[in-house]
């Protein structure tokens, strides 16, 4: 059970992530849909988290005020009298919520003290029945006035030492190459490159589609099995169970009738083949969020959630394909009488030569694709080109609701700078690996290891944030300005002269003007 439920528009995710982590730093446990595991019924997970939360924070922005989901969640908080609205942008709050006191975080900077954020923290503490948190202001020690000649004589040395000390502690963006292993990976495709291709042609052993809008195909043969003729001893339908759908149009459409429960599984008719066909390269628009996670089971499975309103893909079967259909409506085909009352049906389909593929369209929020592969091989998700991404994250929701590292997380960080002092950094769970939300990386390779049931990822880029550790212990692995300068001898010599000469000249000028008096 979490203290706080965050309600927001998915387009505001980067800013909401900052708010969530800031509240966690205050000792609160926070739930937001970033923690929904693939393969689960997301609206039920959200409903359960909403009911369990002691405090509901709704984030009002230009996009969230028009979101029915956000309004419904805010209405639940108002009904339960545990709603705290937060204003991220100067927008007109929906009429139903204007009487609820709102906290403004329009000009909030997480790195600076802020009255609005302090009021938010105090309000949450009061709502949770906790002692109000004391606000500590940084006190600036009064500066001392130095006017003696000794000070001016020492000033050049003081400045040089101060600059050197500052450069040793000043962390700068660092170019790195990272090789890691994980069973969970989440990122957003960069808007610097436009639409990109997520995978090469993949050949799964089986495939399940969830959160899809429609599946369109041109059948050459289309049969549906009568559930009453299922043989439990052989775990198969009798041959007499199959009914040919002769009354059908040239193109048939399977439609998602219940977005939370509808799914379609593609599998081999004989259940002996290691591949059922080919998923063509998946085209992903820029600024799309992707989440990949490895499942458990006899067959290695990989769930890929693509959050984009324009997700489309095609699947070309090797031959006749068996479909297991749950809560799916048919368009362009007349079903037998027995199928009218069934929520779950099994069908077999072969496609015409002039329409050899299934055309799959995701729902408005994207599509969830679960792929099964033989457990004895590696699968390269793409072997040509690269993928430009940002906001890479590996954390998952732990048992207590807090983010934790996947058990399989491990890897090596290599610096793109020469020097014996820049040895590779190795890390492993329970330590996390953290980058900046806007850090852009280029994925060079991404492989699904069916034997170990993990993903191997290789990427590089410029990290503005680079930490490993735990919630109570972390290490910043960015290089310092001194590290960078020390690798550039000519720059180091020039900087030394400038840093020494400027204060020395100023000190001499002060002495000539009687600065020792």
N, C-alpha and C positions, 0 to 999 in steps of 0.2 A: 504494500500500500504506500503510495507517494503522498507527500504533503501537498504538492501543487500539481495541478493539471493546466498545461499551457494550450490555449485555443488560439489558432492563427491561420493565416492563409499560407499555402505552401510556397508562394512566391516570396514571402518574407523570411524563409527558413534561415538564411545566413545571420540576420539580425536577431532572430529568436534564439538561435543557438548561442549567441553571445549572452543574451539575457538568461538563458537556462543555466549556463555555466557560472554566471555571476551569482545567481541565487543559490546554486550548489555550493559555491565558495562561502556563502553565509551560513551553511549548515543545513539547508533545506533539501529534501529529496524532491526531484522534479520529474514529471512524466510528460513526454510529448511524442508525437507519432513517428519520430525518428527511430524509436525503439521497437516498432512493430516487426516481429520476425516474419520472414517470407513463408508463404504456405499457410498462414493463419487467416481467419476471416477478420479483415481489418476493422470493419465497422463494429463488430462485437467486441474486439479488443479495446477500441476507443470507448465504447459504451461502458465496459467494465472499469476502465481506468477513470472515466468521468465520475462514475458512481462512488468509487473508492476515495477520490481526492477530497481532502479537507478544505482546500482552497482552489478556486477556479480563476485563473487570470486570463482575460481575453485581451488580445493585442489588436487595437484598432489602427488600420492603415487604409490607404486608398483602395487596396484590393480586398482586404478582409471585410470592410463594411458591405460589400456586395456578395459575400460568401454565405450561402444558406447554411453550410455546416457550422461556420463560426457563429452565426446568429443563433442557431439551435443550441449550441454548446453554451453560449452566453446566457440564453434564456433559462437553461437548466441551473446555472449558477445563481441567477437572480431569484429563481424559484426557491432554491435551497438557502438563500441569504449568505452565500459564501463566495460572491463574485467581487473581484477587484479588476476594474477596467484599466488598461494602460494605453496611453496615446503615444504612438511612435511617429505619427505624421499629423500635420494640421488638417484634419478632415472633419466632416460633420458626422457626429456619432448618430447611429440609428435612433429614432424617436423613442423606442421602447426602453432605451438604456440611458437616457440623458439625465435622469434623476439620480443615478448611481454615481457617487463621488469617483472621479477619474484622476489617475496619477499621470502627469505629463513627463515623458522621457524623450521629448522631441530632440533636445540638444544634449542628450546623455552620452558621455564618453566613459567607457568602462574603466579606463585607466585613471580617471579623475574623480574626486569627491563630487557628489551631485545630490541636491536637496530632494529631488523627485525620487531618486532611487532609495535614498535613506527613508523617505516616507513610505515607500512601497515595502521595504524590509520591515519597518515597524508595524505596518498594517497587517502583513502576513503573520508576524509573530503574535499580534493580538488575536487574530482570527484562529490561530492554532493553539491559543492558550499558553503561549510560551512567554518567558520574561522578555521585555523589550530590550533590544540590543543597543548597547551604549555606542554612541557615535564618537569616534576619536578623530580629532583634527590634527594634522601635522603641524607641529610648532616650529617656527623658524627662529633659530637662535639669533639674537641681535649681533650684527657685524661689528667688529672692533675697528676702530680707525687707527691706521698705522701711518705715521708721517715722519719717521726717523730715516736718516740716511742709510742705516743698516738694512732697513726693509728694502729700499730701492736697490741696494747693492745685491741683496739676495733674490730679488724678484725674478731675474732671468732663470736662475737655477730652479726656483719654485715653479715657474711656468713650465719649464721643460719636464720636471718631475711630474707635475700635474697632468700635462698632456700625455706623457707616457703612461701614467697610471690610468687615465681616462680611456686611452686607446686599448689598454689591456682588459678593461671591463666592458667596453662598448662592443656589443655583439652586432654583427652586420649580416645582411642576406648572404647565404652560403650556397654555392653550387655543389650538389651532391648526386651520387649515383646510389640507388638503393635496390638491393635484392632481398625479397622477403617471402615468407610462407605464411598463409593465413587461411581460415575457412570462412572469413567474412570480409567483404570489401565494398565500400560505398564511395561514390564520387559523382561529380557533375561535369558533363562535357563542356569544354571551354567555348565561349562565344567568340574566340579569336580565330577560329578555323571554319566556322559554319557547320553544316551537317557532316557527320562522320560515320564510318562503318564500324560497328561493334565487333563483328565476327567475320571470319571466312566461312566458307561452306561447312556446316556442321552436319554430322551424320549420327543422330542419337539412336539408342536402342528403343526408347519410348519417349513420349512427350506429352505433357499435360498443359493445357492453356486455362488460365484463370483471369478474371477481370478483362475479358475481351468483349468487343461489341458485336462482331459478326465474323463468320467464316464462310466464304463463298467458293463454290467449286462447280465444275461441269461433269456430272457422273456419266460414265458409260454403263456401270452397273451399280445399283443401290438397293441393298436388302436390309431389313430390320428383323431382329430375332424376337420370337414370342417368348416372354419370360416364363410362361407356364411349361415350356419344353426345355428347361435347363436340367442337365444331368449332373447332380452333385457328386457322384462317384468319380466321374472323369473330369469334373470342373470345366465342362464345356457345354455348349448348346448342341442339341441333336440336329442332324442335318435337316430334318423336317421342320425345324423351328424357323427357318429363314424365309421371309416373305419379300418378294420383289416389289419395289415401289414403281409400278409401271406408269402411274398417273403422276407425272412430274414434268417440270419445265426443263429447258436446256441447261439452265443454271439454277442451282439450289443454294439457299442461304440458311445457315444455322445461326440463330439469334440468341443472345444472352437474355434469358427471361427473368433471372433473379441474380443481380450483379454479385451478391455476397456468396451464393451457393452454386452458381453455374460453373461448370468446367467440362472440358472435352479432353479425353485421353486418346492419343494415337498409339497403336501398338501393332505388332506383327500378328497376323492371323494364326500362324502355327506356334508363336511364342518361342521360336528357336533361333531366329536370326539376330545378329548383333547390330543390325541397323535397319531402320524402317524407311529411310529416305534422306533427303538433304534439305536443311534449312539454309536458304540463300542468305547472303550477307545482309545483316540487319542495319538499316539506315537510321541513325539516331540524330534528331535535330540538335542544334547547339543549345546549351543551357538546360539539358535534360538530366534529371537525377537517375542514377543507376545504382542498384544494390544487388550484389551477388553473394550467395551463401551456399555452403555445401551441406547436403542432407546426410542422414544416416540410413543404412539399409543394405541389403544384399547387393543390389545394384547401386553404384555410385550415382548420386544425383546432384545437379547444380540448379539452384533457383536464380533466375535473373528477373528482377523487377525494373521496368523502364517507366519512369514517370514523365510522360509527355503526351499531349493531347493528339498528336499526329503519328503515333507509332503504327507502322505497317510492316508486315513481313510475309514471305511466301514459303510454303513447304511443298516440296516435290517428292511424292512417295515413290518407292522402288517398284511397287505393284499394288495388289489389292491390300487395303489398309483396314484394320478393325478400329472402330470408334466406340468409346464408352461415353455416353452422353448423359449428363446430369443437369436437370432443370434448363433444358435447351428447347427453344421453339423452332419450328421448321417453316421455311418460306420457299414456295415453288415446288412442294411435294405433298401429296395426300397420303397420310399415314393410315395403316390398318386400324380397325376398330379397337383392338387390344391396346394399341399404343396411345390412345387418346387420354387414358387415365394414369399412365405410367410417368413418374418423375425421372426414372433412369431407364435408358434403352441402350442396346448394343447394336451397332450397324456395321456393315461391310461395304466398302466403296472402292471402285476402280474408276479412274478418270479417263476422259476422252483424250485422244492424241493431240487434238488442237487446243485443249485446256488442261495441261498436265500438272497443275499446281493448285493447292489450297491458298486462297488469298485471305489473310488474317488482318483484321482491323482492331486496334485496342480501344478501350473506352476513353472517356474524356481525360481521366487521370492516368492513363497508361495501360500497361499490360504486364501480367505475371506469367513467365515462361519457366516451366520446370522440366529439365532434360535429364534423362537417364542414360548412363553409359555403362559398358562392361567394366567391372571393377579391376581388370587386369591390364589397363593401358592408360597412357597419357593422351590428353586431347588439347591441341593447340587451338585456343579460342580465336586467335588471329595470328597468322604467320607472315603476312605482307603488310607493309605500312606501319603506322603507329597511331596512338590515340592520345589526343591532347585533352587534358582534364584539369580540374581544380577541386579544392575542398575534399581531398582524400581523407577517409576516416575508416577505422577498423573496429571501433568499439561496438559492443553489443550490450543489451540490458541484462544485468545480473539478477540473482534471485531476490535481492532486496530492492530492486528497482533502479539501482545506480549503474552507470555505465562501467563495464569491465572489458579487459582485453580477451579475445578468443584464446582458448587453451593452446591452439596450434600456432599462435603468432610468434614468429622469430625471424631474424634477418640480420643483414649487415649494411651499414652506411659507409660509403666510400667518398672521400672528399675529392673534388676536382681542383686540387692544388697540391703542388709537390712539396716534400719536406718530411724528414723522419718523424717529426712530432705529430704529423697528421695520420696516425694509424687508423685503420678501419674500426668502426664502432659496432660491436655485436650486441644484440638485445634479444630478449625472449620473455614470453608471458610468465608471471603476471604483469610485467612492465608493459606500458603502452608506448606507442609511437604516435606523436602528434605534430601536425603541420598547421600552418595558417590557413584560414578559410579561403583566402584568395590566392594562395600559392599555386602556381601553374606547373604541372608536370607532364612529361611525355612518356606514356607507357610504351616500352619497347617490345615487351613480350608478356603474354598472359596464358598460363597453361593450367589445365585442370588435371590433377594427379589422381586417377581413379584408384590406384593401389592404396595410397595414404589418405585419400579423400580430403585433399587440401588444394589450394591454388598457389602457384608460384608466379610471382609478379616481379618484373624488372622495369624500373622507371628512373628518370633523372629530371632535374629542374633546379630552380633557384628557390631555396627555402627561407622565408622571412621569419618562420618559427620552426624550430626543430628540437623537440624534447622527447626524452624517454623517461620512464619512471612510473610511479604510482601517485595516488591522490595525496600522500603525505611526503613523498620523496621524488624529486624529478631533477633531471640534468639537462641544461641547455647546451646543445652540441654545435651551435653556430660558431664560426670562427670569430675572433675579435679583430678590430681594426689593426691592432699591433701585429697579429698573426699575418694579416694580408700585407701590411707594409714591410714587415721583416723579410718577406719573400721577394720584395722589389728593392734591391740595394740602391739604385739611383734615386728612386722616390724617397727612400728613407734618408739619404744624405741631404737632399734638397729640403725636405721637411725639417730636419734637424737644424739646418742653417737658418731657415725662416723663423722657426719657433724660438731659437736663441737670439737672433739679431733684433727682432721686433721689441721684445721687452728690454733688451740691453740698451737699445737706442733711446727708448722712452725713459729708462732709469737715468741715463746720462743727462738727458734733457732736464729731468727733475732736479738733479744735483746742481746743474748749472744755474737753475733758477732759485737755488737756495732751499732745496727740499729738505735739508738736514736741520733747518731751524725749527 
